[in-house]
Amino acid sequence: RSQDKKEIESLSQNLEKEKSQVVELEKLKDTLESEITEYETMVTELTEQVDCAIGAEGMVEQLSDKNLELEDKLATMSEELDFLRELRETSEELEEQMIAAERELREELEISRNTQFQLTRKKKKVPT
């Protein structure tokens, strides 16, 4: 009986130790579960950040392409503007030349009319 008591006592002590270890393991399990939840949240947040970064990278590429396109368009329009300015200068020069030519023609017409008028007067004065 004494042996049984000792064995029961020993088993009781072992059981208490085991219970204590179970409590400690449950605390550790809770702590680890909490850490897992935190890490899962961090992974989700980091995944969202990566997705945003990828989206931003795509937007930067689109904006860069659009910028290059607009630079090309600006260069083309600048060339066209230079051409139009040259064309305007040529047009103004031609207009000035036309005005001068018109003036000369009017003067020649006036001289011809005066000459015709004088010839007509002389003809009327000369008896036939």
TIKOLTI-942637 format. One record per residue (C-alpha): residue number from 1; residue in three letters; x, y, z. Coordinates in Angstrom, 3 decimals, padded with zeros to 6 digits. Example, Ala and Ser with C-alpha at 12.3 -4.5 7.8 and 13.67 -1.06 7.14 Angstrom:
<pts>
nr 1; rest Ala; c1 012.300; c2 -004.500; c3 007.800
nr 2; rest Ser; c1 013.670; c2 -001.060; c3 007.140
</pts>
This chain:
<pts>
nr 1; rest Arg; c1 000.000; c2 000.000; c3 000.000
nr 2; rest Ser; c1 002.735; c2 002.341; c3 000.769
nr 3; rest Gln; c1 004.129; c2 001.532; c3 -002.590
nr 4; rest Asp; c1 000.814; c2 002.397; c3 -004.170
nr 5; rest Lys; c1 000.699; c2 005.645; c3 -002.292
nr 6; rest Lys; c1 004.131; c2 006.554; c3 -003.479
nr 7; rest Glu; c1 003.243; c2 005.627; c3 -006.982
nr 8; rest Ile; c1 000.018; c2 007.631; c3 -006.801
nr 9; rest Glu; c1 001.915; c2 010.549; c3 -005.345
nr 10; rest Ser; c1 004.514; c2 010.314; c3 -008.067
nr 11; rest Leu; c1 001.824; c2 010.060; c3 -010.713
nr 12; rest Ser; c1 000.050; c2 013.065; c3 -009.177
nr 13; rest Gln; c1 003.221; c2 015.096; c3 -009.300
nr 14; rest Asn; c1 003.802; c2 014.043; c3 -012.911
nr 15; rest Leu; c1 000.207; c2 014.933; c3 -013.690
nr 16; rest Glu; c1 000.669; c2 018.381; c3 -012.127
nr 17; rest Lys; c1 003.852; c2 018.889; c3 -014.139
nr 18; rest Glu; c1 002.052; c2 017.764; c3 -017.264
nr 19; rest Lys; c1 -000.858; c2 020.127; c3 -016.516
nr 20; rest Ser; c1 001.619; c2 022.948; c3 -015.995
nr 21; rest Gln; c1 003.315; c2 022.112; c3 -019.288
nr 22; rest Val; c1 -000.076; c2 022.000; c3 -021.030
nr 23; rest Val; c1 -000.877; c2 025.470; c3 -019.657
nr 24; rest Glu; c1 002.500; c2 026.757; c3 -020.842
nr 25; rest Leu; c1 002.039; c2 025.119; c3 -024.261
nr 26; rest Glu; c1 -001.453; c2 026.648; c3 -024.558
nr 27; rest Lys; c1 000.014; c2 030.103; c3 -023.790
nr 28; rest Leu; c1 002.740; c2 029.499; c3 -026.365
nr 29; rest Lys; c1 000.104; c2 028.325; c3 -028.859
nr 30; rest Asp; c1 -001.956; c2 031.492; c3 -028.267
nr 31; rest Thr; c1 001.142; c2 033.658; c3 -028.649
nr 32; rest Leu; c1 002.124; c2 031.877; c3 -031.871
nr 33; rest Glu; c1 -001.422; c2 032.134; c3 -033.253
nr 34; rest Ser; c1 -001.387; c2 035.866; c3 -032.508
nr 35; rest Glu; c1 001.979; c2 036.228; c3 -034.259
nr 36; rest Ile; c1 000.684; c2 034.248; c3 -037.240
nr 37; rest Thr; c1 -002.316; c2 036.590; c3 -037.482
nr 38; rest Glu; c1 000.022; c2 039.603; c3 -037.342
nr 39; rest Tyr; c1 002.262; c2 038.114; c3 -040.023
nr 40; rest Glu; c1 -000.729; c2 037.302; c3 -042.227
nr 41; rest Thr; c1 -001.895; c2 040.917; c3 -041.867
nr 42; rest Met; c1 001.604; c2 042.130; c3 -042.748
nr 43; rest Val; c1 001.691; c2 039.852; c3 -045.797
nr 44; rest Thr; c1 -001.697; c2 041.189; c3 -046.929
nr 45; rest Glu; c1 -000.560; c2 044.799; c3 -046.476
nr 46; rest Leu; c1 002.725; c2 044.151; c3 -048.280
nr 47; rest Thr; c1 000.872; c2 042.425; c3 -051.119
nr 48; rest Glu; c1 -001.392; c2 045.478; c3 -051.447
nr 49; rest Gln; c1 001.673; c2 047.749; c3 -051.469
nr 50; rest Val; c1 003.286; c2 045.633; c3 -054.172
nr 51; rest Asp; c1 000.075; c2 045.754; c3 -056.215
nr 52; rest Cys; c1 -000.025; c2 049.545; c3 -055.807
nr 53; rest Ala; c1 003.636; c2 049.813; c3 -056.796
nr 54; rest Ile; c1 003.009; c2 047.685; c3 -059.881
nr 55; rest Gly; c1 000.000; c2 049.872; c3 -060.748
nr 56; rest Ala; c1 002.062; c2 053.020; c3 -060.230
nr 57; rest Glu; c1 004.830; c2 051.599; c3 -062.404
nr 58; rest Gly; c1 002.309; c2 050.961; c3 -065.159
nr 59; rest Met; c1 000.978; c2 054.492; c3 -064.786
nr 60; rest Val; c1 004.527; c2 055.898; c3 -064.976
nr 61; rest Glu; c1 005.118; c2 053.910; c3 -068.170
nr 62; rest Gln; c1 001.869; c2 055.201; c3 -069.668
nr 63; rest Leu; c1 002.704; c2 058.779; c3 -068.716
nr 64; rest Ser; c1 006.227; c2 058.413; c3 -070.110
nr 65; rest Asp; c1 004.820; c2 057.111; c3 -073.400
nr 66; rest Lys; c1 002.276; c2 059.947; c3 -073.498
nr 67; rest Asn; c1 005.045; c2 062.465; c3 -072.739
nr 68; rest Leu; c1 007.173; c2 061.143; c3 -075.618
nr 69; rest Glu; c1 004.147; c2 061.250; c3 -077.900
nr 70; rest Leu; c1 003.437; c2 064.861; c3 -076.922
nr 71; rest Glu; c1 007.101; c2 065.819; c3 -077.414
nr 72; rest Asp; c1 006.970; c2 064.368; c3 -080.941
nr 73; rest Lys; c1 003.718; c2 066.212; c3 -081.605
nr 74; rest Leu; c1 005.242; c2 069.445; c3 -080.287
nr 75; rest Ala; c1 008.283; c2 069.032; c3 -082.554
nr 76; rest Thr; c1 006.013; c2 068.441; c3 -085.563
nr 77; rest Met; c1 003.853; c2 071.450; c3 -084.700
nr 78; rest Ser; c1 006.957; c2 073.584; c3 -084.202
nr 79; rest Glu; c1 008.180; c2 072.615; c3 -087.684
nr 80; rest Glu; c1 004.744; c2 073.392; c3 -089.120
nr 81; rest Leu; c1 004.738; c2 076.760; c3 -087.342
nr 82; rest Asp; c1 008.148; c2 077.615; c3 -088.813
nr 83; rest Phe; c1 006.858; c2 076.653; c3 -092.273
nr 84; rest Leu; c1 003.729; c2 078.794; c3 -091.808
nr 85; rest Arg; c1 005.825; c2 081.764; c3 -090.686
nr 86; rest Glu; c1 008.000; c2 081.438; c3 -093.789
nr 87; rest Leu; c1 004.860; c2 081.123; c3 -095.898
nr 88; rest Arg; c1 003.430; c2 084.292; c3 -094.302
nr 89; rest Glu; c1 006.677; c2 086.178; c3 -095.009
nr 90; rest Thr; c1 006.574; c2 085.055; c3 -098.631
nr 91; rest Ser; c1 002.917; c2 086.063; c3 -098.852
nr 92; rest Glu; c1 003.675; c2 089.514; c3 -097.414
nr 93; rest Glu; c1 006.559; c2 089.959; c3 -099.858
nr 94; rest Leu; c1 004.323; c2 088.940; c3 -102.770
nr 95; rest Glu; c1 001.629; c2 091.314; c3 -101.549
nr 96; rest Glu; c1 004.148; c2 094.176; c3 -101.430
nr 97; rest Gln; c1 005.341; c2 093.281; c3 -104.936
nr 98; rest Met; c1 001.738; c2 093.157; c3 -106.185
nr 99; rest Ile; c1 001.004; c2 096.578; c3 -104.650
nr 100; rest Ala; c1 004.145; c2 098.015; c3 -106.287
nr 101; rest Ala; c1 003.246; c2 096.412; c3 -109.637
nr 102; rest Glu; c1 -000.313; c2 097.741; c3 -109.382
nr 103; rest Arg; c1 001.043; c2 101.220; c3 -108.634
nr 104; rest Glu; c1 003.357; c2 101.034; c3 -111.658
nr 105; rest Leu; c1 000.522; c2 099.806; c3 -113.890
nr 106; rest Arg; c1 -001.746; c2 102.640; c3 -112.696
nr 107; rest Glu; c1 001.000; c2 105.137; c3 -113.411
nr 108; rest Glu; c1 001.548; c2 103.635; c3 -116.878
nr 109; rest Leu; c1 -002.224; c2 103.667; c3 -117.466
nr 110; rest Glu; c1 -002.388; c2 107.311; c3 -116.422
nr 111; rest Ile; c1 000.512; c2 108.154; c3 -118.743
nr 112; rest Ser; c1 -001.170; c2 106.269; c3 -121.593
nr 113; rest Arg; c1 -004.460; c2 108.059; c3 -120.980
nr 114; rest Asn; c1 -002.701; c2 111.433; c3 -120.908
nr 115; rest Thr; c1 -000.844; c2 110.559; c3 -124.098
nr 116; rest Gln; c1 -004.080; c2 109.419; c3 -125.749
nr 117; rest Phe; c1 -005.851; c2 112.549; c3 -124.566
nr 118; rest Gln; c1 -003.074; c2 114.773; c3 -125.956
nr 119; rest Leu; c1 -003.057; c2 112.889; c3 -129.261
nr 120; rest Thr; c1 -006.802; c2 113.237; c3 -129.500
nr 121; rest Arg; c1 -006.513; c2 116.985; c3 -128.844
nr 122; rest Lys; c1 -003.790; c2 117.361; c3 -131.459
nr 123; rest Lys; c1 -005.834; c2 115.384; c3 -133.919
nr 124; rest Lys; c1 -008.819; c2 117.659; c3 -133.335
nr 125; rest Lys; c1 -006.606; c2 120.738; c3 -133.840
nr 126; rest Val; c1 -005.141; c2 119.483; c3 -137.058
nr 127; rest Pro; c1 -007.471; c2 120.202; c3 -139.977
nr 128; rest Thr; c1 -008.174; c2 117.299; c3 -142.246
</pts>
